Amino acid sequence: MRGDIETFHQDGHWHNKVEGTNEVFGSAPTKREAVARGRDRAKADKVEHFIRNEDGRISDRSTYTGHDPRNIPG
């Protein structure tokens, strides 16, 4: 299994990378485009997708592993 996917802002662009590696892929001029590419990769790899704001804080997190451990209705 590959590492989780992280979408982040650096040097004026949005990027995606596989956590735990230096593999950066799917750079984009907008957050929306980068998030879409990151989401597609996370779904394909069946991992989590972390989305960071420009300040580096996690703004959103989605799980595509097929077995969400949370037991929250809705």
All heavy atoms as a GROMACS GRO file, in nm:
protein
  594
    1MET      N    1   0.084  -0.118   0.000
    1MET     CA    2   0.000   0.000   0.000
    1MET      C    3   0.089   0.124   0.000
    1MET      O    4   0.190   0.130   0.066
    1MET     CB    5  -0.090   0.001   0.124
    1MET     CG    6  -0.173   0.128   0.133
    1MET     SD    7  -0.274   0.136   0.281
    1MET     CE    8  -0.411   0.039   0.225
    2ARG      N    9   0.048   0.223  -0.074
    2ARG     CA   10   0.123   0.348  -0.082
    2ARG      C   11   0.085   0.438   0.034
    2ARG      O   12  -0.010   0.414   0.105
    2ARG     CB   13   0.087   0.416  -0.213
    2ARG     CG   14   0.121   0.331  -0.334
    2ARG     CD   15   0.095   0.409  -0.457
    2ARG     NE   16   0.198   0.511  -0.467
    2ARG     CZ   17   0.286   0.519  -0.565
    2ARG    NH1   18   0.283   0.432  -0.660
    2ARG    NH2   19   0.375   0.615  -0.568
    3GLY      N   20   0.162   0.548   0.051
    3GLY     CA   21   0.134   0.644   0.156
    3GLY      C   22   0.013   0.729   0.124
    3GLY      O   23  -0.035   0.733   0.011
    4ASP      N   24  -0.036   0.799   0.225
    4ASP     CA   25  -0.149   0.889   0.207
    4ASP      C   26  -0.109   1.004   0.114
    4ASP      O   27   0.009   1.034   0.095
    4ASP     CB   28  -0.192   0.946   0.342
    4ASP     CG   29  -0.249   0.838   0.433
    4ASP    OD1   30  -0.307   0.740   0.381
    4ASP    OD2   31  -0.236   0.851   0.555
    5ILE      N   32  -0.209   1.072   0.061
    5ILE     CA   33  -0.187   1.184  -0.031
    5ILE      C   34  -0.208   1.315   0.044
    5ILE      O   35  -0.303   1.330   0.120
    5ILE     CB   36  -0.285   1.176  -0.151
    5ILE    CG1   37  -0.273   1.042  -0.223
    5ILE    CG2   38  -0.265   1.294  -0.245
    5ILE    CD1   39  -0.135   1.012  -0.278
    6GLU      N   40  -0.119   1.409   0.020
    6GLU     CA   41  -0.125   1.540   0.083
    6GLU      C   42  -0.129   1.648  -0.025
    6GLU      O   43  -0.045   1.649  -0.115
    6GLU     CB   44  -0.003   1.561   0.172
    6GLU     CG   45   0.002   1.695   0.237
    6GLU     CD   46   0.128   1.715   0.321
    6GLU    OE1   47   0.213   1.625   0.327
    6GLU    OE2   48   0.140   1.823   0.378
    7THR      N   49  -0.227   1.738  -0.016
    7THR     CA   50  -0.235   1.854  -0.105
    7THR      C   51  -0.188   1.974  -0.024
    7THR      O   52  -0.237   1.997   0.086
    7THR     CB   53  -0.380   1.876  -0.155
    7THR    OG1   54  -0.422   1.760  -0.228
    7THR    CG2   55  -0.389   1.997  -0.245
    8PHE      N   56  -0.093   2.050  -0.079
    8PHE     CA   57  -0.034   2.161  -0.005
    8PHE      C   58   0.008   2.273  -0.098
    8PHE      O   59   0.021   2.256  -0.219
    8PHE     CB   60   0.088   2.112   0.076
    8PHE     CG   61   0.201   2.059  -0.009
    8PHE    CD1   62   0.309   2.141  -0.038
    8PHE    CD2   63   0.197   1.931  -0.062
    8PHE    CE1   64   0.413   2.094  -0.118
    8PHE    CE2   65   0.301   1.884  -0.141
    8PHE     CZ   66   0.409   1.965  -0.169
    9HIS      N   67   0.032   2.391  -0.040
    9HIS     CA   68   0.072   2.510  -0.114
    9HIS      C   69   0.219   2.538  -0.087
    9HIS      O   70   0.263   2.536   0.028
    9HIS     CB   71  -0.012   2.630  -0.070
    9HIS     CG   72   0.010   2.751  -0.153
    9HIS    ND1   73   0.098   2.850  -0.118
    9HIS    CD2   74  -0.044   2.788  -0.272
    9HIS    CE1   75   0.096   2.944  -0.210
    9HIS    NE2   76   0.011   2.909  -0.304
   10GLN      N   77   0.294   2.563  -0.194
   10GLN     CA   78   0.436   2.595  -0.180
   10GLN      C   79   0.483   2.671  -0.304
   10GLN      O   80   0.449   2.634  -0.417
   10GLN     CB   81   0.517   2.467  -0.164
   10GLN     CG   82   0.663   2.488  -0.137
   10GLN     CD   83   0.735   2.356  -0.115
   10GLN    OE1   84   0.703   2.254  -0.177
   10GLN    NE2   85   0.831   2.357  -0.026
   11ASP      N   86   0.559   2.776  -0.281
   11ASP     CA   87   0.619   2.855  -0.391
   11ASP      C   88   0.515   2.904  -0.491
   11ASP      O   89   0.538   2.905  -0.612
   11ASP     CB   90   0.727   2.773  -0.463
   11ASP     CG   91   0.840   2.732  -0.371
   11ASP    OD1   92   0.872   2.810  -0.278
   11ASP    OD2   93   0.897   2.624  -0.392
   12GLY      N   94   0.398   2.944  -0.443
   12GLY     CA   95   0.297   3.004  -0.529
   12GLY      C   96   0.211   2.907  -0.607
   12GLY      O   97   0.129   2.948  -0.688
   13HIS      N   98   0.230   2.777  -0.585
   13HIS     CA   99   0.149   2.677  -0.654
   13HIS      C  100   0.099   2.574  -0.554
   13HIS      O  101   0.152   2.558  -0.446
   13HIS     CB  102   0.233   2.605  -0.761
   13HIS     CG  103   0.262   2.688  -0.880
   13HIS    ND1  104   0.369   2.772  -0.887
   13HIS    CD2  105   0.195   2.702  -0.997
   13HIS    CE1  106   0.370   2.834  -1.003
   13HIS    NE2  107   0.264   2.794  -1.072
   14TRP      N  108  -0.003   2.501  -0.598
   14TRP     CA  109  -0.058   2.391  -0.519
   14TRP      C  110  -0.001   2.261  -0.572
   14TRP      O  111   0.014   2.243  -0.692
   14TRP     CB  112  -0.210   2.392  -0.528
   14TRP     CG  113  -0.267   2.507  -0.453
   14TRP    CD1  114  -0.297   2.630  -0.504
   14TRP    CD2  115  -0.298   2.512  -0.315
   14TRP    NE1  116  -0.344   2.711  -0.404
   14TRP    CE2  117  -0.346   2.641  -0.287
   14TRP    CE3  118  -0.289   2.420  -0.210
   14TRP    CZ2  119  -0.385   2.679  -0.159
   14TRP    CZ3  120  -0.329   2.458  -0.084
   14TRP    CH2  121  -0.376   2.587  -0.059
   15HIS      N  122   0.032   2.170  -0.481
   15HIS     CA  123   0.095   2.044  -0.518
   15HIS      C  124   0.031   1.928  -0.442
   15HIS      O  125  -0.037   1.948  -0.342
   15HIS     CB  126   0.245   2.046  -0.480
   15HIS     CG  127   0.318   2.164  -0.529
   15HIS    ND1  128   0.368   2.175  -0.658
   15HIS    CD2  129   0.350   2.281  -0.468
   15HIS    CE1  130   0.428   2.291  -0.673
   15HIS    NE2  131   0.419   2.358  -0.559
   16ASN      N  132   0.060   1.810  -0.491
   16ASN     CA  133   0.022   1.686  -0.423
   16ASN      C  134   0.147   1.603  -0.406
   16ASN      O  135   0.236   1.606  -0.491
   16ASN     CB  136  -0.078   1.607  -0.507
   16ASN     CG  137  -0.212   1.675  -0.512
   16ASN    OD1  138  -0.282   1.682  -0.413
   16ASN    ND2  139  -0.248   1.725  -0.629
   17LYS      N  140   0.152   1.531  -0.295
   17LYS     CA  141   0.263   1.437  -0.277
   17LYS      C  142   0.216   1.317  -0.200
   17LYS      O  143   0.115   1.320  -0.129
   17LYS     CB  144   0.381   1.503  -0.208
   17LYS     CG  145   0.369   1.519  -0.060
   17LYS     CD  146   0.501   1.568  -0.002
   17LYS     CE  147   0.504   1.543   0.147
   17LYS     NZ  148   0.636   1.561   0.204
   18VAL      N  149   0.291   1.209  -0.218
   18VAL     CA  150   0.268   1.087  -0.143
   18VAL      C  151   0.345   1.103  -0.013
   18VAL      O  152   0.467   1.123  -0.014
   18VAL     CB  153   0.317   0.963  -0.221
   18VAL    CG1  154   0.298   0.837  -0.138
   18VAL    CG2  155   0.244   0.952  -0.354
   19GLU      N  156   0.274   1.103   0.100
   19GLU     CA  157   0.339   1.123   0.229
   19GLU      C  158   0.444   1.016   0.254
   19GLU      O  159   0.428   0.900   0.217
   19GLU     CB  160   0.237   1.121   0.342
   19GLU     CG  161   0.152   1.246   0.343
   19GLU     CD  162   0.065   1.256   0.467
   19GLU    OE1  163   0.026   1.153   0.524
   19GLU    OE2  164   0.035   1.370   0.506
   20GLY      N  165   0.554   1.059   0.314
   20GLY     CA  166   0.663   0.968   0.344
   20GLY      C  167   0.761   0.951   0.229
   20GLY      O  168   0.854   0.873   0.239
   21THR      N  169   0.735   1.021   0.119
   21THR     CA  170   0.825   1.015   0.003
   21THR      C  171   0.849   1.158  -0.046
   21THR      O  172   0.789   1.253   0.003
   21THR     CB  173   0.764   0.937  -0.115
   21THR    OG1  174   0.658   1.013  -0.173
   21THR    CG2  175   0.712   0.801  -0.070
   22ASN      N  176   0.935   1.171  -0.142
   22ASN     CA  177   0.958   1.300  -0.208
   22ASN      C  178   0.882   1.307  -0.340
   22ASN      O  179   0.908   1.394  -0.422
   22ASN     CB  180   1.108   1.321  -0.233
   22ASN     CG  181   1.182   1.342  -0.103
   22ASN    OD1  182   1.130   1.400  -0.009
   22ASN    ND2  183   1.304   1.292  -0.097
   23GLU      N  184   0.791   1.212  -0.363
   23GLU     CA  185   0.717   1.205  -0.488
   23GLU      C  186   0.610   1.314  -0.494
   23GLU      O  187   0.504   1.303  -0.432
   23GLU     CB  188   0.651   1.067  -0.503
   23GLU     CG  189   0.574   1.052  -0.632
   23GLU     CD  190   0.500   0.919  -0.642
   23GLU    OE1  191   0.527   0.828  -0.562
   23GLU    OE2  192   0.415   0.909  -0.731
   24VAL      N  193   0.639   1.422  -0.567
   24VAL     CA  194   0.542   1.530  -0.586
   24VAL      C  195   0.480   1.511  -0.724
   24VAL      O  196   0.549   1.485  -0.822
   24VAL     CB  197   0.610   1.668  -0.576
   24VAL    CG1  198   0.513   1.780  -0.607
   24VAL    CG2  199   0.670   1.687  -0.438
   25PHE      N  200   0.348   1.521  -0.731
   25PHE     CA  201   0.277   1.504  -0.858
   25PHE      C  202   0.159   1.600  -0.862
   25PHE      O  203   0.116   1.652  -0.761
   25PHE     CB  204   0.228   1.360  -0.873
   25PHE     CG  205   0.119   1.325  -0.776
   25PHE    CD1  206  -0.014   1.339  -0.811
   25PHE    CD2  207   0.149   1.282  -0.648
   25PHE    CE1  208  -0.116   1.310  -0.720
   25PHE    CE2  209   0.050   1.253  -0.556
   25PHE     CZ  210  -0.082   1.266  -0.593
   26GLY      N  211   0.106   1.622  -0.978
   26GLY     CA  212  -0.019   1.696  -0.992
   26GLY      C  213  -0.014   1.839  -0.947
   26GLY      O  214  -0.110   1.887  -0.887
   27SER      N  215   0.094   1.913  -0.974
   27SER     CA  216   0.098   2.055  -0.940
   27SER      C  217  -0.004   2.131  -1.021
   27SER      O  218  -0.033   2.096  -1.136
   27SER     CB  219   0.238   2.110  -0.966
   27SER     OG  220   0.332   2.048  -0.883
   28ALA      N  221  -0.061   2.236  -0.960
   28ALA     CA  222  -0.168   2.311  -1.026
   28ALA      C  223  -0.166   2.456  -0.978
   28ALA      O  224  -0.120   2.484  -0.867
   28ALA     CB  225  -0.303   2.248  -0.994
   29PRO      N  226  -0.218   2.547  -1.059
   29PRO     CA  227  -0.221   2.688  -1.019
   29PRO      C  228  -0.328   2.719  -0.914
   29PRO      O  229  -0.318   2.818  -0.844
   29PRO     CB  230  -0.248   2.762  -1.149
   29PRO     CG  231  -0.316   2.662  -1.237
   29PRO     CD  232  -0.262   2.528  -1.197
   30THR      N  233  -0.430   2.632  -0.903
   30THR     CA  234  -0.536   2.657  -0.805
   30THR      C  235  -0.552   2.540  -0.709
   30THR      O  236  -0.520   2.425  -0.742
   30THR     CB  237  -0.673   2.681  -0.873
   30THR    OG1  238  -0.716   2.559  -0.935
   30THR    CG2  239  -0.666   2.792  -0.977
   31LYS      N  240  -0.601   2.572  -0.591
   31LYS     CA  241  -0.625   2.468  -0.490
   31LYS      C  242  -0.728   2.369  -0.540
   31LYS      O  243  -0.712   2.248  -0.523
   31LYS     CB  244  -0.671   2.533  -0.360
   31LYS     CG  245  -0.689   2.436  -0.246
   31LYS     CD  246  -0.725   2.507  -0.117
   31LYS     CE  247  -0.737   2.412   0.000
   31LYS     NZ  248  -0.768   2.482   0.126
   32ARG      N  249  -0.832   2.418  -0.603
   32ARG     CA  250  -0.940   2.332  -0.652
   32ARG      C  251  -0.887   2.223  -0.746
   32ARG      O  252  -0.922   2.106  -0.736
   32ARG     CB  253  -1.046   2.414  -0.723
   32ARG     CG  254  -1.160   2.330  -0.779
   32ARG     CD  255  -1.262   2.414  -0.845
   32ARG     NE  256  -1.329   2.490  -0.741
   32ARG     CZ  257  -1.439   2.559  -0.757
   32ARG    NH1  258  -1.495   2.566  -0.876
   32ARG    NH2  259  -1.495   2.623  -0.658
   33GLU      N  260  -0.801   2.264  -0.841
   33GLU     CA  261  -0.744   2.167  -0.935
   33GLU      C  262  -0.655   2.065  -0.865
   33GLU      O  263  -0.660   1.946  -0.894
   33GLU     CB  264  -0.662   2.240  -1.042
   33GLU     CG  265  -0.745   2.321  -1.139
   33GLU     CD  266  -0.657   2.400  -1.233
   33GLU    OE1  267  -0.611   2.341  -1.333
   33GLU    OE2  268  -0.633   2.520  -1.205
   34ALA      N  269  -0.572   2.113  -0.774
   34ALA     CA  270  -0.481   2.023  -0.702
   34ALA      C  271  -0.560   1.925  -0.615
   34ALA      O  272  -0.526   1.807  -0.608
   34ALA     CB  273  -0.383   2.103  -0.617
   35VAL      N  274  -0.664   1.974  -0.549
   35VAL     CA  275  -0.747   1.886  -0.465
   35VAL      C  276  -0.811   1.777  -0.550
   35VAL      O  277  -0.813   1.660  -0.510
   35VAL     CB  278  -0.853   1.968  -0.388
   35VAL    CG1  279  -0.958   1.878  -0.326
   35VAL    CG2  280  -0.786   2.054  -0.281
   36ALA      N  281  -0.861   1.812  -0.667
   36ALA     CA  282  -0.924   1.712  -0.755
   36ALA      C  283  -0.824   1.604  -0.795
   36ALA      O  284  -0.855   1.485  -0.791
   36ALA     CB  285  -0.982   1.780  -0.878
   37ARG      N  286  -0.702   1.644  -0.830
   37ARG     CA  287  -0.599   1.547  -0.868
   37ARG      C  288  -0.559   1.460  -0.748
   37ARG      O  289  -0.539   1.340  -0.762
   37ARG     CB  290  -0.478   1.618  -0.925
   37ARG     CG  291  -0.506   1.682  -1.058
   37ARG     CD  292  -0.388   1.760  -1.108
   37ARG     NE  293  -0.424   1.833  -1.230
   37ARG     CZ  294  -0.352   1.927  -1.283
   37ARG    NH1  295  -0.237   1.961  -1.228
   37ARG    NH2  296  -0.392   1.988  -1.392
   38GLY      N  297  -0.544   1.524  -0.632
   38GLY     CA  298  -0.510   1.450  -0.512
   38GLY      C  299  -0.617   1.351  -0.473
   38GLY      O  300  -0.589   1.236  -0.434
   39ARG      N  301  -0.744   1.392  -0.484
   39ARG     CA  302  -0.856   1.304  -0.451
   39ARG      C  303  -0.858   1.183  -0.544
   39ARG      O  304  -0.874   1.070  -0.500
   39ARG     CB  305  -0.987   1.381  -0.461
   39ARG     CG  306  -1.110   1.297  -0.430
   39ARG     CD  307  -1.240   1.375  -0.437
   39ARG     NE  308  -1.254   1.447  -0.562
   39ARG     CZ  309  -1.257   1.581  -0.573
   39ARG    NH1  310  -1.248   1.656  -0.466
   39ARG    NH2  311  -1.269   1.638  -0.690
   40ASP      N  312  -0.838   1.207  -0.674
   40ASP     CA  313  -0.837   1.096  -0.770
   40ASP      C  314  -0.727   0.995  -0.736
   40ASP      O  315  -0.749   0.874  -0.740
   40ASP     CB  316  -0.818   1.148  -0.912
   40ASP     CG  317  -0.939   1.223  -0.965
   40ASP    OD1  318  -1.048   1.213  -0.904
   40ASP    OD2  319  -0.924   1.291  -1.068
   41ARG      N  320  -0.609   1.047  -0.700
   41ARG     CA  321  -0.497   0.958  -0.667
   41ARG      C  322  -0.525   0.882  -0.538
   41ARG      O  323  -0.498   0.762  -0.528
   41ARG     CB  324  -0.370   1.041  -0.655
   41ARG     CG  325  -0.247   0.967  -0.611
   41ARG     CD  326  -0.192   0.875  -0.722
   41ARG     NE  327  -0.071   0.809  -0.678
   41ARG     CZ  328   0.053   0.850  -0.706
   41ARG    NH1  329   0.072   0.958  -0.781
   41ARG    NH2  330   0.156   0.784  -0.662
   42ALA      N  331  -0.582   0.951  -0.438
   42ALA     CA  332  -0.613   0.885  -0.310
   42ALA      C  333  -0.717   0.775  -0.330
   42ALA      O  334  -0.706   0.667  -0.271
   42ALA     CB  335  -0.663   0.987  -0.208
   43LYS      N  336  -0.815   0.800  -0.415
   43LYS     CA  337  -0.916   0.697  -0.443
   43LYS      C  338  -0.853   0.577  -0.514
   43LYS      O  339  -0.882   0.463  -0.481
   43LYS     CB  340  -1.028   0.755  -0.530
   43LYS     CG  341  -1.123   0.844  -0.455
   43LYS     CD  342  -1.231   0.896  -0.548
   43LYS     CE  343  -1.331   0.980  -0.474
   43LYS     NZ  344  -1.438   1.031  -0.564
   44ALA      N  345  -0.767   0.605  -0.610
   44ALA     CA  346  -0.702   0.498  -0.685
   44ALA      C  347  -0.611   0.414  -0.596
   44ALA      O  348  -0.607   0.291  -0.608
   44ALA     CB  349  -0.622   0.556  -0.802
   45ASP      N  350  -0.540   0.481  -0.504
   45ASP     CA  351  -0.447   0.411  -0.414
   45ASP      C  352  -0.516   0.358  -0.289
   45ASP      O  353  -0.454   0.288  -0.210
   45ASP     CB  354  -0.333   0.504  -0.372
   45ASP     CG  355  -0.238   0.536  -0.486
   45ASP    OD1  356  -0.252   0.478  -0.596
   45ASP    OD2  357  -0.149   0.620  -0.464
   46LYS      N  358  -0.645   0.396  -0.269
   46LYS     CA  359  -0.722   0.356  -0.151
   46LYS      C  360  -0.653   0.397  -0.022
   46LYS      O  361  -0.626   0.315   0.067
   46LYS     CB  362  -0.752   0.207  -0.154
   46LYS     CG  363  -0.840   0.169  -0.270
   46LYS     CD  364  -0.878   0.025  -0.271
   46LYS     CE  365  -0.975   0.006  -0.386
   46LYS     NZ  366  -0.979  -0.126  -0.436
   47VAL      N  367  -0.623   0.527  -0.014
   47VAL     CA  368  -0.556   0.585   0.104
   47VAL      C  369  -0.631   0.710   0.148
   47VAL      O  370  -0.734   0.745   0.090
   47VAL     CB  371  -0.408   0.619   0.072
   47VAL    CG1  372  -0.329   0.493   0.040
   47VAL    CG2  373  -0.398   0.720  -0.041
   48GLU      N  374  -0.579   0.778   0.250
   48GLU     CA  375  -0.639   0.903   0.296
   48GLU      C  376  -0.584   1.020   0.216
   48GLU      O  377  -0.474   1.013   0.161
   48GLU     CB  378  -0.611   0.924   0.444
   48GLU     CG  379  -0.688   0.829   0.532
   48GLU     CD  380  -0.681   0.867   0.677
   48GLU    OE1  381  -0.748   0.965   0.716
   48GLU    OE2  382  -0.607   0.800   0.751
   49HIS      N  383  -0.663   1.128   0.212
   49HIS     CA  384  -0.624   1.250   0.143
   49HIS      C  385  -0.632   1.365   0.243
   49HIS      O  386  -0.738   1.393   0.297
   49HIS     CB  387  -0.718   1.276   0.025
   49HIS     CG  388  -0.684   1.395  -0.056
   49HIS    ND1  389  -0.778   1.461  -0.131
   49HIS    CD2  390  -0.567   1.462  -0.075
   49HIS    CE1  391  -0.720   1.563  -0.193
   49HIS    NE2  392  -0.592   1.565  -0.159
   50PHE      N  393  -0.518   1.428   0.268
   50PHE     CA  394  -0.509   1.542   0.357
   50PHE      C  395  -0.496   1.668   0.273
   50PHE      O  396  -0.410   1.675   0.185
   50PHE     CB  397  -0.387   1.530   0.449
   50PHE     CG  398  -0.395   1.415   0.544
   50PHE    CD1  399  -0.348   1.289   0.508
   50PHE    CD2  400  -0.451   1.432   0.669
   50PHE    CE1  401  -0.356   1.183   0.596
   50PHE    CE2  402  -0.460   1.326   0.758
   50PHE     CZ  403  -0.412   1.202   0.720
   51ILE      N  404  -0.578   1.768   0.302
   51ILE     CA  405  -0.574   1.895   0.229
   51ILE      C  406  -0.534   2.004   0.327
   51ILE      O  407  -0.598   2.021   0.431
   51ILE     CB  408  -0.711   1.927   0.166
   51ILE    CG1  409  -0.752   1.812   0.074
   51ILE    CG2  410  -0.706   2.060   0.093
   51ILE    CD1  411  -0.897   1.814   0.034
   52ARG      N  412  -0.428   2.076   0.294
   52ARG     CA  413  -0.377   2.182   0.381
   52ARG      C  414  -0.411   2.320   0.324
   52ARG      O  415  -0.417   2.338   0.203
   52ARG     CB  416  -0.226   2.169   0.397
   52ARG     CG  417  -0.186   2.040   0.466
   52ARG     CD  418  -0.039   2.038   0.499
   52ARG     NE  419  -0.002   1.913   0.563
   52ARG     CZ  420  -0.011   1.890   0.692
   52ARG    NH1  421  -0.056   1.983   0.774
   52ARG    NH2  422   0.025   1.774   0.743
   53ASN      N  423  -0.430   2.417   0.415
   53ASN     CA  424  -0.445   2.556   0.375
   53ASN      C  425  -0.307   2.612   0.341
   53ASN      O  426  -0.206   2.547   0.364
   53ASN     CB  427  -0.504   2.638   0.491
   53ASN     CG  428  -0.649   2.605   0.515
   53ASN    OD1  429  -0.724   2.577   0.422
   53ASN    ND2  430  -0.689   2.606   0.640
   54GLU      N  431  -0.303   2.735   0.295
   54GLU     CA  432  -0.175   2.798   0.264
   54GLU      C  433  -0.086   2.808   0.386
   54GLU      O  434   0.037   2.806   0.374
   54GLU     CB  435  -0.197   2.938   0.203
   54GLU     CG  436  -0.242   2.931   0.059
   54GLU     CD  437  -0.246   3.068  -0.006
   54GLU    OE1  438  -0.145   3.141   0.002
   54GLU    OE2  439  -0.351   3.102  -0.064
   55ASP      N  440  -0.145   2.817   0.506
   55ASP     CA  441  -0.065   2.828   0.629
   55ASP      C  442  -0.014   2.692   0.678
   55ASP      O  443   0.055   2.684   0.779
   55ASP     CB  444  -0.142   2.898   0.740
   55ASP     CG  445  -0.264   2.821   0.789
   55ASP    OD1  446  -0.285   2.705   0.746
   55ASP    OD2  447  -0.339   2.876   0.871
   56GLY      N  448  -0.047   2.584   0.607
   56GLY     CA  449   0.002   2.452   0.642
   56GLY      C  450  -0.090   2.370   0.731
   56GLY      O  451  -0.066   2.252   0.753
   57ARG      N  452  -0.194   2.432   0.783
   57ARG     CA  453  -0.288   2.358   0.868
   57ARG      C  454  -0.380   2.271   0.784
   57ARG      O  455  -0.421   2.309   0.675
   57ARG     CB  456  -0.374   2.454   0.949
   57ARG     CG  457  -0.297   2.527   1.054
   57ARG     CD  458  -0.388   2.613   1.135
   57ARG     NE  459  -0.315   2.677   1.243
   57ARG     CZ  460  -0.370   2.752   1.333
   57ARG    NH1  461  -0.500   2.775   1.330
   57ARG    NH2  462  -0.297   2.807   1.427
   58ILE      N  463  -0.414   2.155   0.838
   58ILE     CA  464  -0.506   2.065   0.767
   58ILE      C  465  -0.645   2.126   0.769
   58ILE      O  466  -0.699   2.156   0.875
   58ILE     CB  467  -0.505   1.925   0.830
   58ILE    CG1  468  -0.368   1.860   0.811
   58ILE    CG2  469  -0.615   1.838   0.767
   58ILE    CD1  470  -0.354   1.727   0.881
   59SER      N  471  -0.704   2.142   0.650
   59SER     CA  472  -0.838   2.199   0.641
   59SER      C  473  -0.943   2.092   0.614
   59SER      O  474  -1.060   2.112   0.644
   59SER     CB  475  -0.844   2.303   0.529
   59SER     OG  476  -0.823   2.242   0.403
   60ASP      N  477  -0.900   1.979   0.558
   60ASP     CA  478  -0.995   1.873   0.526
   60ASP      C  479  -0.919   1.741   0.518
   60ASP      O  480  -0.800   1.739   0.489
   60ASP     CB  481  -1.063   1.902   0.392
   60ASP     CG  482  -1.189   1.820   0.371
   60ASP    OD1  483  -1.235   1.754   0.466
   60ASP    OD2  484  -1.240   1.820   0.258
   61ARG      N  485  -0.992   1.634   0.542
   61ARG     CA  486  -0.933   1.500   0.540
   61ARG      C  487  -1.040   1.403   0.495
   61ARG      O  488  -1.150   1.402   0.548
   61ARG     CB  489  -0.884   1.467   0.680
   61ARG     CG  490  -0.831   1.330   0.698
   61ARG     CD  491  -0.788   1.314   0.842
   61ARG     NE  492  -0.748   1.177   0.866
   61ARG     CZ  493  -0.701   1.135   0.981
   61ARG    NH1  494  -0.689   1.217   1.083
   61ARG    NH2  495  -0.666   1.012   0.995
   62SER      N  496  -1.008   1.322   0.396
   62SER     CA  497  -1.103   1.222   0.346
   62SER      C  498  -1.036   1.086   0.341
   62SER      O  499  -0.918   1.075   0.311
   62SER     CB  500  -1.150   1.259   0.205
   62SER     OG  501  -1.218   1.383   0.207
   63THR      N  502  -1.115   0.983   0.369
   63THR     CA  503  -1.065   0.846   0.370
   63THR      C  504  -1.125   0.770   0.252
   63THR      O  505  -1.247   0.769   0.235
   63THR     CB  506  -1.104   0.776   0.501
   63THR    OG1  507  -1.049   0.849   0.610
   63THR    CG2  508  -1.052   0.634   0.506
   64TYR      N  509  -1.039   0.708   0.174
   64TYR     CA  510  -1.084   0.628   0.059
   64TYR      C  511  -1.034   0.484   0.071
   64TYR      O  512  -1.012   0.417  -0.028
   64TYR     CB  513  -1.034   0.690  -0.072
   64TYR     CG  514  -1.083   0.831  -0.090
   64TYR    CD1  515  -0.999   0.940  -0.072
   64TYR    CD2  516  -1.216   0.857  -0.123
   64TYR    CE1  517  -1.044   1.070  -0.086
   64TYR    CE2  518  -1.262   0.987  -0.138
   64TYR     CZ  519  -1.175   1.092  -0.119
   64TYR     OH  520  -1.221   1.220  -0.133
   65THR      N  521  -1.014   0.439   0.194
   65THR     CA  522  -0.961   0.305   0.217
   65THR      C  523  -1.066   0.196   0.204
   65THR      O  524  -1.032   0.079   0.196
   65THR     CB  525  -0.897   0.296   0.357
   65THR    OG1  526  -0.997   0.323   0.456
   65THR    CG2  527  -0.782   0.393   0.371
   66GLY      N  528  -1.192   0.235   0.207
   66GLY     CA  529  -1.299   0.136   0.198
   66GLY      C  530  -1.343   0.083   0.333
   66GLY      O  531  -1.437   0.007   0.342
   67HIS      N  532  -1.276   0.123   0.440
   67HIS     CA  533  -1.317   0.080   0.574
   67HIS      C  534  -1.297   0.194   0.673
   67HIS      O  535  -1.206   0.195   0.753
   67HIS     CB  536  -1.241  -0.046   0.617
   67HIS     CG  537  -1.093  -0.031   0.620
   67HIS    ND1  538  -1.016  -0.029   0.509
   67HIS    CD2  539  -1.008  -0.017   0.724
   67HIS    CE1  540  -0.889  -0.014   0.542
   67HIS    NE2  541  -0.881  -0.005   0.672
   68ASP      N  542  -1.386   0.291   0.665
   68ASP     CA  543  -1.381   0.408   0.753
   68ASP      C  544  -1.403   0.362   0.897
   68ASP      O  545  -1.507   0.305   0.928
   68ASP     CB  546  -1.487   0.509   0.711
   68ASP     CG  547  -1.470   0.644   0.778
   68ASP    OD1  548  -1.397   0.652   0.880
   68ASP    OD2  549  -1.528   0.741   0.729
   69PRO      N  550  -1.306   0.387   0.985
   69PRO     CA  551  -1.318   0.338   1.123
   69PRO      C  552  -1.419   0.414   1.208
   69PRO      O  553  -1.457   0.368   1.314
   69PRO     CB  554  -1.175   0.358   1.178
   69PRO     CG  555  -1.121   0.470   1.098
   69PRO     CD  556  -1.182   0.455   0.962
   70ARG      N  557  -1.464   0.528   1.161
   70ARG     CA  558  -1.558   0.606   1.242
   70ARG      C  559  -1.697   0.545   1.236
   70ARG      O  560  -1.740   0.494   1.134
   70ARG     CB  561  -1.563   0.751   1.192
   70ARG     CG  562  -1.433   0.821   1.208
   70ARG     CD  563  -1.441   0.962   1.158
   70ARG     NE  564  -1.478   0.961   1.018
   70ARG     CZ  565  -1.530   1.065   0.954
   70ARG    NH1  566  -1.550   1.176   1.014
   70ARG    NH2  567  -1.560   1.057   0.826
   71ASN      N  568  -1.768   0.556   1.345
   71ASN     CA  569  -1.906   0.505   1.352
   71ASN      C  570  -1.997   0.625   1.376
   71ASN      O  571  -2.059   0.637   1.480
   71ASN     CB  572  -1.918   0.401   1.464
   71ASN     CG  573  -2.052   0.334   1.462
   71ASN    OD1  574  -2.125   0.344   1.363
   71ASN    ND2  575  -2.088   0.267   1.570
   72ILE      N  576  -1.999   0.715   1.279
   72ILE     CA  577  -2.077   0.838   1.291
   72ILE      C  578  -2.183   0.838   1.182
   72ILE      O  579  -2.152   0.828   1.064
   72ILE     CB  580  -1.987   0.962   1.274
   72ILE    CG1  581  -1.879   0.962   1.382
   72ILE    CG2  582  -2.069   1.090   1.281
   72ILE    CD1  583  -1.772   1.067   1.361
   73PRO      N  584  -2.311   0.845   1.222
   73PRO     CA  585  -2.416   0.848   1.120
   73PRO      C  586  -2.410   0.977   1.037
   73PRO      O  587  -2.371   1.080   1.086
   73PRO     CB  588  -2.546   0.842   1.200
   73PRO     CG  589  -2.511   0.850   1.343
   73PRO     CD  590  -2.362   0.851   1.355
   74GLY      N  591  -2.450   0.964   0.910
   74GLY     CA  592  -2.462   1.083   0.825
   74GLY      C  593  -2.360   1.104   0.727
   74GLY      O  594  -2.263   1.071   0.691
   0.00000   0.00000   0.00000
